[in-house]
Amino acid sequence: MHELASIGPTARIIDVREPQEWDAGHIAHAELIPLGTVPERLDAFSGERTYVVCRSGARSSRACEFLVAQGLAAVNVAGGMQAWLDAGFDTVPGAASGATGG
């Protein structure tokens, strides 16, 4: 999982899953922006490269297609949280209401 390892602990990661999925476990420094709210939250994706993650990579792929069409630097985390966990990376539980970052 070289791609996942290269993301690093300071990269901007946006999780496009639903709040209940986030609550069950997410990447510690990620921000939750459910897929349906991505168009109204474009400001969260502006600037630096953003890694986008979901459960398996399908929703994040759709989000990235949309974001790139808007001229934003978005990278799909292939395999999503399933690949993240399979690679042995940590997650943290937590309520979405306090972890959305904005």
Biopython code that builds the backbone (N, CA, C, O; Angstrom):
import numpy as np
from Bio.PDB.StructureBuilder import StructureBuilder

atoms = [
    (1, "MET", "N", (0.825, -1.196, 0.000)),
    (1, "MET", "CA", (0.000, 0.000, 0.000)),
    (1, "MET", "C", (0.865, 1.254, 0.000)),
    (1, "MET", "O", (0.694, 2.128, 0.850)),
    (2, "HIS", "N", (1.774, 1.343, -0.931)),
    (2, "HIS", "CA", (2.679, 2.482, -1.015)),
    (2, "HIS", "C", (1.913, 3.798, -1.097)),
    (2, "HIS", "O", (2.311, 4.783, -0.476)),
    (3, "GLU", "N", (0.820, 3.825, -1.854)),
    (3, "GLU", "CA", (0.058, 5.058, -2.015)),
    (3, "GLU", "C", (-0.439, 5.569, -0.666)),
    (3, "GLU", "O", (-0.354, 6.764, -0.382)),
    (4, "LEU", "N", (-0.955, 4.669, 0.162)),
    (4, "LEU", "CA", (-1.462, 5.064, 1.466)),
    (4, "LEU", "C", (-0.331, 5.532, 2.368)),
    (4, "LEU", "O", (-0.467, 6.537, 3.066)),
    (5, "ALA", "N", (0.767, 4.822, 2.359)),
    (5, "ALA", "CA", (1.894, 5.185, 3.215)),
    (5, "ALA", "C", (2.458, 6.544, 2.829)),
    (5, "ALA", "O", (2.969, 7.268, 3.683)),
    (6, "SER", "N", (2.371, 6.895, 1.563)),
    (6, "SER", "CA", (2.939, 8.162, 1.110)),
    (6, "SER", "C", (2.065, 9.364, 1.461)),
    (6, "SER", "O", (2.503, 10.505, 1.317)),
    (7, "ILE", "N", (0.839, 9.126, 1.918)),
    (7, "ILE", "CA", (-0.039, 10.245, 2.266)),
    (7, "ILE", "C", (0.541, 11.033, 3.437)),
    (7, "ILE", "O", (0.588, 12.262, 3.399)),
    (8, "GLY", "N", (0.972, 10.341, 4.456)),
    (8, "GLY", "CA", (1.611, 11.000, 5.590)),
    (8, "GLY", "C", (0.633, 11.632, 6.568)),
    (8, "GLY", "O", (-0.532, 11.858, 6.239)),
    (9, "PRO", "N", (1.115, 11.913, 7.773)),
    (9, "PRO", "CA", (0.254, 12.401, 8.851)),
    (9, "PRO", "C", (-0.144, 13.867, 8.745)),
    (9, "PRO", "O", (-0.996, 14.326, 9.505)),
    (10, "THR", "N", (0.451, 14.609, 7.821)),
    (10, "THR", "CA", (0.102, 16.027, 7.717)),
    (10, "THR", "C", (-0.714, 16.343, 6.474)),
    (10, "THR", "O", (-1.114, 17.490, 6.274)),
    (11, "ALA", "N", (-0.966, 15.350, 5.643)),
    (11, "ALA", "CA", (-1.743, 15.573, 4.424)),
    (11, "ALA", "C", (-3.190, 15.920, 4.766)),
    (11, "ALA", "O", (-3.725, 15.477, 5.783)),
    (12, "ARG", "N", (-3.804, 16.708, 3.913)),
    (12, "ARG", "CA", (-5.224, 17.026, 4.107)),
    (12, "ARG", "C", (-6.042, 15.870, 3.553)),
    (12, "ARG", "O", (-5.940, 15.531, 2.374)),
    (13, "ILE", "N", (-6.860, 15.266, 4.423)),
    (13, "ILE", "CA", (-7.709, 14.138, 4.044)),
    (13, "ILE", "C", (-9.152, 14.503, 4.340)),
    (13, "ILE", "O", (-9.491, 14.913, 5.450)),
    (14, "ILE", "N", (-9.995, 14.347, 3.325)),
    (14, "ILE", "CA", (-11.430, 14.567, 3.475)),
    (14, "ILE", "C", (-12.118, 13.215, 3.330)),
    (14, "ILE", "O", (-11.896, 12.493, 2.358)),
    (15, "ASP", "N", (-12.949, 12.886, 4.303)),
    (15, "ASP", "CA", (-13.707, 11.636, 4.329)),
    (15, "ASP", "C", (-15.126, 11.950, 3.860)),
    (15, "ASP", "O", (-15.818, 12.757, 4.481)),
    (16, "VAL", "N", (-15.566, 11.316, 2.763)),
    (16, "VAL", "CA", (-16.884, 11.616, 2.194)),
    (16, "VAL", "C", (-17.944, 10.582, 2.573)),
    (16, "VAL", "O", (-19.001, 10.512, 1.946)),
    (17, "ARG", "N", (-17.657, 9.777, 3.602)),
    (17, "ARG", "CA", (-18.654, 8.816, 4.061)),
    (17, "ARG", "C", (-19.743, 9.535, 4.861)),
    (17, "ARG", "O", (-19.688, 10.750, 5.048)),
    (18, "GLU", "N", (-20.709, 8.785, 5.319)),
    (18, "GLU", "CA", (-21.796, 9.332, 6.126)),
    (18, "GLU", "C", (-21.373, 9.389, 7.597)),
    (18, "GLU", "O", (-20.468, 8.664, 8.010)),
    (19, "PRO", "N", (-22.024, 10.249, 8.388)),
    (19, "PRO", "CA", (-21.626, 10.408, 9.795)),
    (19, "PRO", "C", (-21.558, 9.110, 10.599)),
    (19, "PRO", "O", (-20.651, 8.947, 11.415)),
    (20, "GLN", "N", (-22.490, 8.192, 10.389)),
    (20, "GLN", "CA", (-22.455, 6.944, 11.160)),
    (20, "GLN", "C", (-21.244, 6.094, 10.796)),
    (20, "GLN", "O", (-20.713, 5.380, 11.646)),
    (21, "GLU", "N", (-20.802, 6.162, 9.548)),
    (21, "GLU", "CA", (-19.591, 5.439, 9.150)),
    (21, "GLU", "C", (-18.367, 6.080, 9.802)),
    (21, "GLU", "O", (-17.484, 5.385, 10.304)),
    (22, "TRP", "N", (-18.328, 7.396, 9.788)),
    (22, "TRP", "CA", (-17.253, 8.163, 10.415)),
    (22, "TRP", "C", (-17.155, 7.817, 11.902)),
    (22, "TRP", "O", (-16.066, 7.583, 12.426)),
    (23, "ASP", "N", (-18.319, 7.788, 12.576)),
    (23, "ASP", "CA", (-18.359, 7.509, 14.009)),
    (23, "ASP", "C", (-17.718, 6.166, 14.347)),
    (23, "ASP", "O", (-17.089, 6.016, 15.394)),
    (24, "ALA", "N", (-17.882, 5.194, 13.455)),
    (24, "ALA", "CA", (-17.352, 3.849, 13.700)),
    (24, "ALA", "C", (-15.831, 3.810, 13.622)),
    (24, "ALA", "O", (-15.206, 2.926, 14.206)),
    (25, "GLY", "N", (-15.236, 4.750, 12.915)),
    (25, "GLY", "CA", (-13.780, 4.811, 12.815)),
    (25, "GLY", "C", (-13.342, 5.601, 11.611)),
    (25, "GLY", "O", (-13.834, 5.390, 10.503)),
    (26, "HIS", "N", (-12.406, 6.523, 11.830)),
    (26, "HIS", "CA", (-11.912, 7.367, 10.745)),
    (26, "HIS", "C", (-10.436, 7.676, 10.953)),
    (26, "HIS", "O", (-9.880, 7.410, 12.018)),
    (27, "ILE", "N", (-9.821, 8.229, 9.947)),
    (27, "ILE", "CA", (-8.426, 8.641, 10.020)),
    (27, "ILE", "C", (-8.354, 9.843, 10.957)),
    (27, "ILE", "O", (-9.125, 10.792, 10.815)),
    (28, "ALA", "N", (-7.445, 9.801, 11.896)),
    (28, "ALA", "CA", (-7.407, 10.790, 12.976)),
    (28, "ALA", "C", (-7.395, 12.234, 12.492)),
    (28, "ALA", "O", (-8.083, 13.071, 13.076)),
    (29, "HIS", "N", (-6.654, 12.550, 11.467)),
    (29, "HIS", "CA", (-6.543, 13.945, 11.046)),
    (29, "HIS", "C", (-7.424, 14.272, 9.835)),
    (29, "HIS", "O", (-7.226, 15.294, 9.178)),
    (30, "ALA", "N", (-8.393, 13.406, 9.544)),
    (30, "ALA", "CA", (-9.310, 13.653, 8.427)),
    (30, "ALA", "C", (-10.424, 14.603, 8.849)),
    (30, "ALA", "O", (-10.650, 14.839, 10.035)),
    (31, "GLU", "N", (-11.111, 15.140, 7.849)),
    (31, "GLU", "CA", (-12.285, 15.981, 8.059)),
    (31, "GLU", "C", (-13.463, 15.318, 7.371)),
    (31, "GLU", "O", (-13.322, 14.812, 6.258)),
    (32, "LEU", "N", (-14.607, 15.310, 8.005)),
    (32, "LEU", "CA", (-15.801, 14.700, 7.432)),
    (32, "LEU", "C", (-16.575, 15.715, 6.604)),
    (32, "LEU", "O", (-16.979, 16.767, 7.098)),
    (33, "ILE", "N", (-16.773, 15.376, 5.326)),
    (33, "ILE", "CA", (-17.654, 16.130, 4.443)),
    (33, "ILE", "C", (-18.400, 15.088, 3.615)),
    (33, "ILE", "O", (-17.897, 14.656, 2.578)),
    (34, "PRO", "N", (-19.602, 14.672, 4.057)),
    (34, "PRO", "CA", (-20.339, 13.639, 3.327)),
    (34, "PRO", "C", (-20.493, 13.987, 1.842)),
    (34, "PRO", "O", (-20.628, 15.154, 1.476)),
    (35, "LEU", "N", (-20.469, 12.968, 1.012)),
    (35, "LEU", "CA", (-20.489, 13.145, -0.438)),
    (35, "LEU", "C", (-21.571, 14.112, -0.903)),
    (35, "LEU", "O", (-21.313, 14.957, -1.759)),
    (36, "GLY", "N", (-22.771, 14.002, -0.357)),
    (36, "GLY", "CA", (-23.868, 14.860, -0.790)),
    (36, "GLY", "C", (-23.656, 16.336, -0.512)),
    (36, "GLY", "O", (-24.337, 17.181, -1.093)),
    (37, "THR", "N", (-22.716, 16.654, 0.372)),
    (37, "THR", "CA", (-22.461, 18.060, 0.714)),
    (37, "THR", "C", (-21.216, 18.623, 0.047)),
    (37, "THR", "O", (-20.901, 19.798, 0.237)),
    (38, "VAL", "N", (-20.507, 17.821, -0.725)),
    (38, "VAL", "CA", (-19.272, 18.273, -1.368)),
    (38, "VAL", "C", (-19.488, 19.528, -2.218)),
    (38, "VAL", "O", (-18.698, 20.464, -2.096)),
    (39, "PRO", "N", (-20.520, 19.598, -3.076)),
    (39, "PRO", "CA", (-20.664, 20.799, -3.908)),
    (39, "PRO", "C", (-20.800, 22.100, -3.116)),
    (39, "PRO", "O", (-20.367, 23.154, -3.584)),
    (40, "GLU", "N", (-21.384, 22.040, -1.945)),
    (40, "GLU", "CA", (-21.538, 23.257, -1.150)),
    (40, "GLU", "C", (-20.348, 23.521, -0.236)),
    (40, "GLU", "O", (-20.328, 24.527, 0.474)),
    (41, "ARG", "N", (-19.361, 22.639, -0.243)),
    (41, "ARG", "CA", (-18.188, 22.780, 0.628)),
    (41, "ARG", "C", (-16.884, 22.870, -0.169)),
    (41, "ARG", "O", (-15.834, 22.451, 0.318)),
    (42, "LEU", "N", (-16.939, 23.404, -1.370)),
    (42, "LEU", "CA", (-15.751, 23.474, -2.218)),
    (42, "LEU", "C", (-14.589, 24.196, -1.542)),
    (42, "LEU", "O", (-13.427, 23.897, -1.816)),
    (43, "ASP", "N", (-14.900, 25.146, -0.659)),
    (43, "ASP", "CA", (-13.848, 25.875, 0.035)),
    (43, "ASP", "C", (-12.933, 24.943, 0.833)),
    (43, "ASP", "O", (-11.752, 25.240, 1.009)),
    (44, "ALA", "N", (-13.461, 23.839, 1.309)),
    (44, "ALA", "CA", (-12.674, 22.889, 2.093)),
    (44, "ALA", "C", (-11.646, 22.153, 1.237)),
    (44, "ALA", "O", (-10.718, 21.543, 1.768)),
    (45, "PHE", "N", (-11.807, 22.207, -0.070)),
    (45, "PHE", "CA", (-10.924, 21.486, -0.981)),
    (45, "PHE", "C", (-9.939, 22.405, -1.702)),
    (45, "PHE", "O", (-9.074, 21.927, -2.435)),
    (46, "SER", "N", (-10.063, 23.711, -1.502)),
    (46, "SER", "CA", (-9.207, 24.642, -2.236)),
    (46, "SER", "C", (-7.810, 24.700, -1.621)),
    (46, "SER", "O", (-7.611, 24.373, -0.451)),
    (47, "GLY", "N", (-6.872, 25.116, -2.425)),
    (47, "GLY", "CA", (-5.495, 25.228, -1.941)),
    (47, "GLY", "C", (-4.706, 23.971, -2.213)),
    (47, "GLY", "O", (-4.586, 23.529, -3.356)),
    (48, "GLU", "N", (-4.166, 23.396, -1.145)),
    (48, "GLU", "CA", (-3.273, 22.249, -1.276)),
    (48, "GLU", "C", (-4.005, 20.992, -1.771)),
    (48, "GLU", "O", (-5.233, 20.915, -1.748)),
    (49, "ARG", "N", (-3.224, 20.034, -2.208)),
    (49, "ARG", "CA", (-3.762, 18.747, -2.643)),
    (49, "ARG", "C", (-4.556, 18.112, -1.508)),
    (49, "ARG", "O", (-4.128, 18.112, -0.354)),
    (50, "THR", "N", (-5.716, 17.574, -1.857)),
    (50, "THR", "CA", (-6.590, 16.945, -0.881)),
    (50, "THR", "C", (-6.783, 15.481, -1.245)),
    (50, "THR", "O", (-7.102, 15.154, -2.388)),
    (51, "TYR", "N", (-6.588, 14.607, -0.272)),
    (51, "TYR", "CA", (-6.849, 13.186, -0.456)),
    (51, "TYR", "C", (-8.276, 12.919, -0.004)),
    (51, "TYR", "O", (-8.682, 13.343, 1.078)),
    (52, "VAL", "N", (-9.035, 12.217, -0.835)),
    (52, "VAL", "CA", (-10.445, 11.975, -0.563)),
    (52, "VAL", "C", (-10.651, 10.479, -0.351)),
    (52, "VAL", "O", (-10.219, 9.657, -1.159)),
    (53, "VAL", "N", (-11.325, 10.139, 0.760)),
    (53, "VAL", "CA", (-11.493, 8.740, 1.142)),
    (53, "VAL", "C", (-12.956, 8.442, 1.442)),
    (53, "VAL", "O", (-13.697, 9.313, 1.899)),
    (54, "CYS", "N", (-13.363, 7.205, 1.180)),
    (54, "CYS", "CA", (-14.683, 6.702, 1.572)),
    (54, "CYS", "C", (-14.471, 5.268, 2.062)),
    (54, "CYS", "O", (-13.367, 4.928, 2.488)),
    (55, "ARG", "N", (-15.482, 4.438, 2.012)),
    (55, "ARG", "CA", (-15.339, 3.072, 2.491)),
    (55, "ARG", "C", (-14.463, 2.236, 1.562)),
    (55, "ARG", "O", (-13.519, 1.586, 2.010)),
    (56, "SER", "N", (-14.781, 2.257, 0.261)),
    (56, "SER", "CA", (-14.063, 1.381, -0.662)),
    (56, "SER", "C", (-13.381, 2.111, -1.821)),
    (56, "SER", "O", (-12.617, 1.500, -2.568)),
    (57, "GLY", "N", (-13.645, 3.388, -1.977)),
    (57, "GLY", "CA", (-13.040, 4.156, -3.062)),
    (57, "GLY", "C", (-14.020, 4.595, -4.126)),
    (57, "GLY", "O", (-13.658, 5.400, -4.984)),
    (58, "ALA", "N", (-15.258, 4.095, -4.107)),
    (58, "ALA", "CA", (-16.231, 4.449, -5.147)),
    (58, "ALA", "C", (-16.769, 5.866, -4.962)),
    (58, "ALA", "O", (-16.751, 6.663, -5.900)),
    (59, "ARG", "N", (-17.241, 6.178, -3.770)),
    (59, "ARG", "CA", (-17.775, 7.531, -3.528)),
    (59, "ARG", "C", (-16.679, 8.581, -3.630)),
    (59, "ARG", "O", (-16.899, 9.664, -4.172)),
    (60, "SER", "N", (-15.507, 8.264, -3.112)),
    (60, "SER", "CA", (-14.419, 9.237, -3.186)),
    (60, "SER", "C", (-13.975, 9.447, -4.625)),
    (60, "SER", "O", (-13.540, 10.543, -4.981)),
    (61, "SER", "N", (-14.076, 8.426, -5.454)),
    (61, "SER", "CA", (-13.757, 8.576, -6.867)),
    (61, "SER", "C", (-14.727, 9.549, -7.539)),
    (61, "SER", "O", (-14.316, 10.403, -8.326)),
    (62, "ARG", "N", (-16.020, 9.413, -7.220)),
    (62, "ARG", "CA", (-17.014, 10.343, -7.777)),
    (62, "ARG", "C", (-16.748, 11.764, -7.295)),
    (62, "ARG", "O", (-16.844, 12.716, -8.070)),
    (63, "ALA", "N", (-16.413, 11.906, -6.011)),
    (63, "ALA", "CA", (-16.108, 13.231, -5.466)),
    (63, "ALA", "C", (-14.903, 13.833, -6.180)),
    (63, "ALA", "O", (-14.916, 15.012, -6.534)),
    (64, "CYS", "N", (-13.865, 13.031, -6.394)),
    (64, "CYS", "CA", (-12.661, 13.530, -7.062)),
    (64, "CYS", "C", (-12.944, 13.956, -8.493)),
    (64, "CYS", "O", (-12.432, 14.981, -8.944)),
    (65, "GLU", "N", (-13.750, 13.188, -9.213)),
    (65, "GLU", "CA", (-14.111, 13.577, -10.578)),
    (65, "GLU", "C", (-14.767, 14.946, -10.575)),
    (65, "GLU", "O", (-14.436, 15.796, -11.402)),
    (66, "PHE", "N", (-15.693, 15.165, -9.656)),
    (66, "PHE", "CA", (-16.376, 16.447, -9.540)),
    (66, "PHE", "C", (-15.387, 17.557, -9.176)),
    (66, "PHE", "O", (-15.393, 18.624, -9.790)),
    (67, "LEU", "N", (-14.547, 17.304, -8.185)),
    (67, "LEU", "CA", (-13.610, 18.315, -7.710)),
    (67, "LEU", "C", (-12.597, 18.705, -8.777)),
    (67, "LEU", "O", (-12.299, 19.887, -8.951)),
    (68, "VAL", "N", (-12.068, 17.720, -9.489)),
    (68, "VAL", "CA", (-11.107, 18.000, -10.553)),
    (68, "VAL", "C", (-11.773, 18.821, -11.650)),
    (68, "VAL", "O", (-11.146, 19.712, -12.223)),
    (69, "ALA", "N", (-13.034, 18.529, -11.949)),
    (69, "ALA", "CA", (-13.772, 19.315, -12.945)),
    (69, "ALA", "C", (-13.939, 20.769, -12.499)),
    (69, "ALA", "O", (-14.126, 21.659, -13.327)),
    (70, "GLN", "N", (-13.871, 21.003, -11.190)),
    (70, "GLN", "CA", (-13.956, 22.356, -10.644)),
    (70, "GLN", "C", (-12.576, 23.021, -10.563)),
    (70, "GLN", "O", (-12.447, 24.146, -10.082)),
    (71, "GLY", "N", (-11.554, 22.314, -11.038)),
    (71, "GLY", "CA", (-10.198, 22.851, -11.030)),
    (71, "GLY", "C", (-9.454, 22.665, -9.716)),
    (71, "GLY", "O", (-8.474, 23.363, -9.453)),
    (72, "LEU", "N", (-9.909, 21.735, -8.893)),
    (72, "LEU", "CA", (-9.287, 21.507, -7.586)),
    (72, "LEU", "C", (-8.387, 20.273, -7.612)),
    (72, "LEU", "O", (-8.619, 19.337, -8.378)),
    (73, "ALA", "N", (-7.369, 20.284, -6.775)),
    (73, "ALA", "CA", (-6.410, 19.177, -6.709)),
    (73, "ALA", "C", (-6.900, 18.136, -5.719)),
    (73, "ALA", "O", (-6.672, 18.255, -4.515)),
    (74, "ALA", "N", (-7.574, 17.116, -6.229)),
    (74, "ALA", "CA", (-8.131, 16.058, -5.385)),
    (74, "ALA", "C", (-7.602, 14.706, -5.851)),
    (74, "ALA", "O", (-7.532, 14.426, -7.048)),
    (75, "VAL", "N", (-7.233, 13.880, -4.883)),
    (75, "VAL", "CA", (-6.680, 12.560, -5.168)),
    (75, "VAL", "C", (-7.527, 11.511, -4.458)),
    (75, "VAL", "O", (-7.727, 11.582, -3.246)),
    (76, "ASN", "N", (-8.020, 10.545, -5.211)),
    (76, "ASN", "CA", (-8.807, 9.464, -4.630)),
    (76, "ASN", "C", (-7.897, 8.496, -3.881)),
    (76, "ASN", "O", (-6.862, 8.082, -4.405)),
    (77, "VAL", "N", (-8.278, 8.137, -2.661)),
    (77, "VAL", "CA", (-7.555, 7.112, -1.911)),
    (77, "VAL", "C", (-8.122, 5.766, -2.367)),
    (77, "VAL", "O", (-9.160, 5.317, -1.881)),
    (78, "ALA", "N", (-7.430, 5.143, -3.298)),
    (78, "ALA", "CA", (-7.894, 3.886, -3.877)),
    (78, "ALA", "C", (-8.060, 2.827, -2.799)),
    (78, "ALA", "O", (-7.167, 2.619, -1.978)),
    (79, "GLY", "N", (-9.199, 2.162, -2.806)),
    (79, "GLY", "CA", (-9.470, 1.124, -1.829)),
    (79, "GLY", "C", (-10.094, 1.653, -0.551)),
    (79, "GLY", "O", (-10.586, 0.880, 0.272)),
    (80, "GLY", "N", (-10.077, 2.974, -0.381)),
    (80, "GLY", "CA", (-10.748, 3.618, 0.735)),
    (80, "GLY", "C", (-10.303, 3.159, 2.117)),
    (80, "GLY", "O", (-9.164, 2.740, 2.321)),
    (81, "MET", "N", (-11.235, 3.250, 3.054)),
    (81, "MET", "CA", (-10.947, 2.874, 4.435)),
    (81, "MET", "C", (-10.656, 1.386, 4.558)),
    (81, "MET", "O", (-9.919, 0.971, 5.452)),
    (82, "GLN", "N", (-11.224, 0.581, 3.671)),
    (82, "GLN", "CA", (-10.927, -0.849, 3.707)),
    (82, "GLN", "C", (-9.436, -1.078, 3.469)),
    (82, "GLN", "O", (-8.809, -1.867, 4.177)),
    (83, "ALA", "N", (-8.868, -0.396, 2.482)),
    (83, "ALA", "CA", (-7.443, -0.536, 2.198)),
    (83, "ALA", "C", (-6.608, 0.070, 3.322)),
    (83, "ALA", "O", (-5.550, -0.455, 3.668)),
    (84, "TRP", "N", (-7.085, 1.174, 3.890)),
    (84, "TRP", "CA", (-6.386, 1.818, 5.005)),
    (84, "TRP", "C", (-6.235, 0.836, 6.167)),
    (84, "TRP", "O", (-5.148, 0.676, 6.724)),
    (85, "LEU", "N", (-7.342, 0.184, 6.522)),
    (85, "LEU", "CA", (-7.324, -0.790, 7.615)),
    (85, "LEU", "C", (-6.503, -2.022, 7.262)),
    (85, "LEU", "O", (-5.741, -2.521, 8.090)),
    (86, "ASP", "N", (-6.656, -2.518, 6.023)),
    (86, "ASP", "CA", (-5.896, -3.689, 5.583)),
    (86, "ASP", "C", (-4.391, -3.431, 5.632)),
    (86, "ASP", "O", (-3.605, -4.354, 5.846)),
    (87, "ALA", "N", (-3.993, -2.171, 5.433)),
    (87, "ALA", "CA", (-2.572, -1.820, 5.471)),
    (87, "ALA", "C", (-2.060, -1.670, 6.901)),
    (87, "ALA", "O", (-0.865, -1.471, 7.118)),
    (88, "GLY", "N", (-2.970, -1.766, 7.878)),
    (88, "GLY", "CA", (-2.564, -1.693, 9.273)),
    (88, "GLY", "C", (-2.504, -0.298, 9.853)),
    (88, "GLY", "O", (-1.957, -0.100, 10.938)),
    (89, "PHE", "N", (-3.066, 0.686, 9.138)),
    (89, "PHE", "CA", (-3.068, 2.048, 9.648)),
    (89, "PHE", "C", (-4.182, 2.223, 10.677)),
    (89, "PHE", "O", (-5.216, 1.558, 10.609)),
    (90, "ASP", "N", (-3.960, 3.113, 11.615)),
    (90, "ASP", "CA", (-4.898, 3.333, 12.709)),
    (90, "ASP", "C", (-6.092, 4.179, 12.304)),
    (90, "ASP", "O", (-6.033, 4.982, 11.373)),
    (91, "THR", "N", (-7.185, 3.971, 13.042)),
    (91, "THR", "CA", (-8.349, 4.836, 12.950)),
    (91, "THR", "C", (-8.749, 5.191, 14.378)),
    (91, "THR", "O", (-8.315, 4.564, 15.343)),
    (92, "VAL", "N", (-9.585, 6.209, 14.479)),
    (92, "VAL", "CA", (-10.105, 6.605, 15.789)),
    (92, "VAL", "C", (-11.622, 6.684, 15.687)),
    (92, "VAL", "O", (-12.156, 7.073, 14.649)),
    (93, "PRO", "N", (-12.325, 6.313, 16.769)),
    (93, "PRO", "CA", (-13.770, 6.480, 16.766)),
    (93, "PRO", "C", (-14.111, 7.915, 17.143)),
    (93, "PRO", "O", (-13.270, 8.638, 17.678)),
    (94, "GLY", "N", (-15.326, 8.319, 16.868)),
    (94, "GLY", "CA", (-15.710, 9.649, 17.304)),
    (94, "GLY", "C", (-16.959, 10.146, 16.633)),
    (94, "GLY", "O", (-17.273, 9.775, 15.502)),
    (95, "ALA", "N", (-17.660, 10.983, 17.339)),
    (95, "ALA", "CA", (-18.902, 11.546, 16.825)),
    (95, "ALA", "C", (-18.625, 12.555, 15.729)),
    (95, "ALA", "O", (-17.744, 13.404, 15.861)),
    (96, "ALA", "N", (-19.374, 12.461, 14.658)),
    (96, "ALA", "CA", (-19.200, 13.348, 13.524)),
    (96, "ALA", "C", (-19.475, 14.791, 13.886)),
    (96, "ALA", "O", (-18.859, 15.697, 13.325)),
    (97, "SER", "N", (-20.386, 15.020, 14.809)),
    (97, "SER", "CA", (-20.776, 16.387, 15.122)),
    (97, "SER", "C", (-19.603, 17.214, 15.641)),
    (97, "SER", "O", (-19.563, 18.425, 15.425)),
    (98, "GLY", "N", (-18.663, 16.591, 16.311)),
    (98, "GLY", "CA", (-17.541, 17.343, 16.834)),
    (98, "GLY", "C", (-16.294, 17.250, 15.997)),
    (98, "GLY", "O", (-15.261, 17.817, 16.354)),
    (99, "ALA", "N", (-16.372, 16.536, 14.874)),
    (99, "ALA", "CA", (-15.141, 16.271, 14.120)),
    (99, "ALA", "C", (-15.184, 16.761, 12.693)),
    (99, "ALA", "O", (-14.288, 16.433, 11.914)),
    (100, "THR", "N", (-16.181, 17.529, 12.318)),
    (100, "THR", "CA", (-16.294, 17.929, 10.921)),
    (100, "THR", "C", (-15.331, 19.035, 10.541)),
    (100, "THR", "O", (-15.035, 19.200, 9.358)),
    (101, "GLY", "N", (-14.844, 19.780, 11.476)),
    (101, "GLY", "CA", (-13.851, 20.784, 11.181)),
    (101, "GLY", "C", (-14.368, 21.977, 10.424)),
    (101, "GLY", "O", (-13.580, 22.791, 9.942)),
    (102, "GLY", "N", (-15.665, 22.103, 10.306)),
    (102, "GLY", "CA", (-16.058, 23.325, 9.675)),
    (102, "GLY", "C", (-17.346, 23.347, 9.021)),
    (102, "GLY", "O", (-17.736, 24.372, 8.462)),
]
sb = StructureBuilder()
sb.init_structure("model")
sb.init_model(0)
sb.init_chain("A")
sb.init_seg("    ")
for serial, (resi, resn, name, xyz) in enumerate(atoms, 1):
    if name == "N":
        sb.init_residue(resn, " ", resi, " ")
    sb.init_atom(name, np.array(xyz, "f"), 0.0, 1.0, " ", f" {name:<3s}", serial, name[0])
structure = sb.get_structure()
